[in-house]
Amino acid sequence: MNISTLDNLNLNSIGYIYSLNTSENIKRRLLDLGLVRNTCIKPIFISPFSGLKAYEFRGFLLAIRNEDASKIEIYTN
């Protein structure tokens, strides 16, 4: 198992949530959306100017700032 952060996951690569080390407000929102441990997540779009990536998980898309993604630990097989 390789542990890294979400911002380092390449486009169309699959990772699994390991832990959320974000602020409590963001952590609560992500948990409410279903971004819990072992959730499969895949980056599918990078915004060229705004520092955002769009991630697909649980059948929908969510844009997460790179600053916040760097605080989300993932693992890959």
Secondary structure, 3 states (H helix, E strand, C coil): CEEEEHHHCCCCCCEEEEEECCCHHHHHHHHHCCCCCCCEEEEEEECCCCCEEEEEECCEEEEEEHHHHCCEEEEEC
